[in-house]
């Protein structure tokens, strides 16, 4: 990195603590300050990660007034992203937001426009784009190896307990979670699907809370899709399927099929290439610690080694909110900073982070209207 990027993190809950852990290990990043409305939580996150000397603030305004920051990372509940992002942008800071960038499109667009007007950078976190199996599917699609795509789908067969929704008081609410299994958990898979296959034209969805009686949002949604390229598809997301399994992304067309499911499960094309089998072997479905070992044997991944991160997840979030390796968060942050260092927008810049939310909002509208087809805006 040609530049040192001084970070402040807003929100130090489960995901915020991940950023406290990962950010100092990303090349060019320095963690300068933390902010949380419950300062004790921020102090504990800092101490847990050997950063006891990092200043803690109870408001973003106080942090911005005192600290010289280049980047503010927002990890508050999804429905509370607007105010801290706008506050940081107005202060002239570059901003990174955990997924989803916002839960409502008008507010998301307000954030994008504010960053553009102020001349600062804005990026979202969609770390699964840096999963090598998912990127292999994306590369194949970009090269036209699937031919005309017939069908593509994403499946998020996850499990969460009732206690998960009770903890924190914001999960499972329209106001702060913006939805349930789709907006919170499946947003990553929705992003991957449109990133690999292309824009979604329209959706038809059904949703309800099948198992979790206490929440006001869906714990299960199933949707049919029409892509702009003419192909069809499916999105399924749930937190009601015990014990919870890894996300599956599947793409198939006239010339090939690819499947990512905790690794590269299928990668078969008419135009077979010498490297196809090597990819299947290198990224075969495995727990991520074994995956990392294979990467090392194949020549190593210097960034993972520099980050000092060792993933241990076997369901990549399927079984619980903490069953997640953090190597991909590190890669996502590294990619953002490298783009910004070069004076470019990040791959997950604001308009790109908007796409998954637009699909999800359309699915919710369709579900409210009994499965009526809704055009994605």
N, C-alpha and C positions, 0 to 999 in steps of 0.2 A: 504493500500500500504506500502511495506517495504522501498520504495525509493521515494524521491522527484524528479519529472521529470520537468526540467526547459525548458520551451517552448519559441520559437521564431516563429512568424507567418509572412509569406511572402505573401503579397496581402491582401488588406482589403476592397475589393468591397463587393457586396451583401453577398456572401458566406463566404468571409474572415471575415466580421463583425460578422457573426454567430459564427465563431470559437473564435473570441475575447470575445464574450458573454459567450460561453459555457465552454471553456477550463479552466478558473479559478475555475469553480464549480465542475470539475471532481476530485474525490479523488486522491491525489498524484501529481496533476498537478499544476504548478505555471507558470503564464504568465510573462515572463521576458522582452520581447522586441517585437516590431512590425517593419515591413519593407514594404515600398511601394514606387514606383517610384514617386508617388504624396504624399509626406509626410502629407499634409493637410488632406488627406482622412484618413490616419492612426490616426492622432490626433483626428479627429472627431469620429472615431470608438471607440477610447479609452475613450474619454469624455462621449460619449453616454452610455457607460457601467461602468461608475464610476472608470475608470482606468487612469485618467489624468496624473499620475506620471510615467507611463510606457514609457521607452525611445523609440523613433522612428528614423528609419534609412531609407535613400533613396536607399540603395543597400544592398544586402545580404552579400557582402564581408565586408562592414563596420560593419554590425551587428555581423558577426562571429568573426571579429578581436577584437571587444570590449566586447562582452558578453560571459559568460560561459553558454553554452546551452547543453542540453541533446537531445532535439528534435526540429526539424524544420518542421513546417507544411506549405505546399505550397498550396496556394489558388489563384494563378494567372490564367489567361485564359488558357484553356486546352492545346493549342498549345505552351504555354510558360512554361511548366512544366519541360522540360528536363534540361535546364541550372541551375535553382535554386536547383533542386534535386541533380544534379551531384556536384554542388559546395558544398552543405551541406554534401553530402556523402564523398567527398574528404577531408573535414575538420573533418571527423570522427564523424559526428552527425547522430543519428537515424532520419529517415524521415517519415512523413505522408503526403500523397497527396490526395487532393480532387479528385473526379471522373472527367473524367477517368484518370487513372494513366498517360497515354500518349495517343495521337491520332494516332500514327503510331507504328506498332509492332516492327520495328527495333530499334526505339528510346526507347520504353518501355523495350525491352530486354537489351538494353545498361544500363538502370537504374538498372534493377534487377541484372545484372552481376557486376556492380560497387559496389552495396551494399554488395553483397556476397564476393567480393574480399577484400573489406575494413573491413568486419566483423561487419557491423552495421545493424540495423533492418530497414525494409521498409514495410509500410502498406498503403493500400488505404482506402478511406471512402466509404462504402456501407451501410449506416445506416439502410436501410429498412430490412436488415437481422435481426435486433433486434425488428422488429414489431412482436408481439406475434402471430398474425394470420399467418404471413408468416412462422414463426418458427414452428407452429403447422403443416403446410403442409410439411415442410422439415422433421420434426420428423416422420411423417406418412410415407413419402417416404423411409426414412432410415430404418424404421421397416418393409418395404415391404407391407404396408397395402393397397396400390393401386393395388397390384398384377402386372401383365404385363400392363404397361402403354400404352393405345391406342393413347391418344392425350393430349397435354398440350399447353397452350398459354399464352401470356402476351399482354395486351391491355393498351396503354397509350393515352387515348382520351383527350388530353390537348388543351388549347387555349393560344396563346400569341398574343399580338397586334403588329402592325408594329413598334410602338414606342419602344417596348421591344428590337427589333432587332437594332434599330437605336442607342439606348443608349449604350455607351461604345465603339462602333465602331468595336468590334471584333465578336459579335454574328452573326451567320448566314454566317460565312466565312469558307472556307476549311482550310486556314492557321492557324487560331487561335481557331476556334470552332471544327475543325476536322469533320464537318458534321452538321446536323441540328437536327430535332426532335428525331432522334435515338441516335446519339452520345452524345448530350447534355441532353435531357430530358429522353429518354427511356432507357438509359444505366442502370439505377437502376433495371428496370423491366427485362431487358435482363439478368442481373446478377442473379436476383432472380430465373428466369426460369431455368437457367443451374445449379444453386446451389441446387434447389429442385429436378429436374428431372434427371440431369446428363449431360454429354457432348453432344453438338450438332455436328453431323457428317457433314451435308451439308445444304445449304440454297439456296433458289431461291426467288429473291426479285424484286419488282418494286418500284420506288420512283420518286418524283418530288416535286416542290414547287407549290402546287395547289392554294394557296390563297395569300401567301406573295410574291409579284412580285419583291420586292427589294433585296431579299436574293439570294445568289449563290448556296445554299445547299437545301436539301429537307425539306419541312414542313410536308410531309406525306410519309410513307413507309409501305408496306405490304409484308410479307415474309412467305413462307412455309418452314418448317424445317423437317429434319430427324434426330432423336436422335440416339446416339450410341447404345442405348438399343433396337432400332427397332421401337420405337413409332414415331408418327408424331406430328407436331405442327404448331403454327402460332405466329408470332410477328407482332404487329401493333403499330405504333407510329406516332403521329401527334401533331402539334401545331395549327391546322386549324379548330378544332371542338369547336365552341362556345356552351356553356359557359365554357367548361372544366370540366371534371369529374375525379374521383379517378382512380388510376391504378387498373386493374383487373388481377389476376393470377388464372388460372384454370388448374387443373390436374385431369385426369380421366383414370381409367383402369378397368380391369375385376372385381376388388373387391371393388372399391370405387371411390368417387369423392370429391374433395375439391376446394373451391373457396375463395380467399381472395380479398376483395374489400372494403377498408376503414374499415376493420374488418373481422371477420370470417363469411362468408355468407353461405357456404355449407361445411359440414364435415360429410359425410355419408359413412359407410363401412359395408360390409357383417358381419365382426366380430365386432359388436357393443360393445363398452366398456362403463362402467359407467361414465367415465370422458368426453366422447364425447359431451354430451348435456351440461355439465357444461362449456366446452370450448366455445360452440356456444353462450351460454347465457353471459358468462363473456366478450367475445370479439365480441359481435354482432356489426354490422356496426353502428357507431355513430361518431359524431364530437369528436375529440381527447380530448377535455376538459371533455366531459361526460365519455369517455373511461377511463380517468385517475381517475375520481370519482368512477367508478365501480371497478377499481383496488384497490383503497383505501378501499372501503367497503369489498372487498374480502380478505383483510389482508394487503393491502398496497404494495408499491414498494419502499423500502428504498432508492434505488439509485435515483429515480425520486424526492423523497422528499429532498434528500441531494442536488441534482442539482438545486432544486428550480425552475424547469421549468414547465410551464403549456402550453401545446399545445392548439392552438385555430383553427387549420386548419380543414376545412370541406371537402376540395377536395385534401388535401395533395399534393399541388403543381399544381393541374389540372387547376385552374382558373388563377393563376399568380405565378411568381417566388418567391413571398414572402408569399404565402399561405401555409406555412410549419411550423409545430411544431418542436421544436429543442430537444425534449426529446430523440429521437433516435440518434441524433448526440452525445449527452452526453453518451449514452449507448455504442455506437461504440467506442468512445475514451476510455471509461473506460475498455472495453474488450481488446483493444489493450495494454493498460498499464499493465493490469493484466497478460496478456500473456508474455509481455516483462519482467515484474517483476519476473516471474517464469522461465525466461531464454528460453522461447519458442517463436516460430513465431506466429504472430497474425493470426486470422481466415481469415483476408483480406490481407495477405502478398502479396508481389509482384506477384508471379506466379498465385495466385488465382485472383488478380485484373486484370490480363492479359486476363482471359477467356472471359469476356464480350466484351472487345475490339476486340478480335480475331473474335468473331461472327459478330460484327458490321462491321468490315473491310471486311469480306466475303460477307455480305449483300450488301455493297456499290459496291463491285466488280461485284456481280451478277446484280445489278440494271444497272450498266454501260453497261453490256453485254446483256441487254434485258431480264433479268430473267433467264439466264443460271445458272444451278446448280453449286455451288462453294463449294468445300470442306473447312471446317474450319481448319485452321492450328494452 
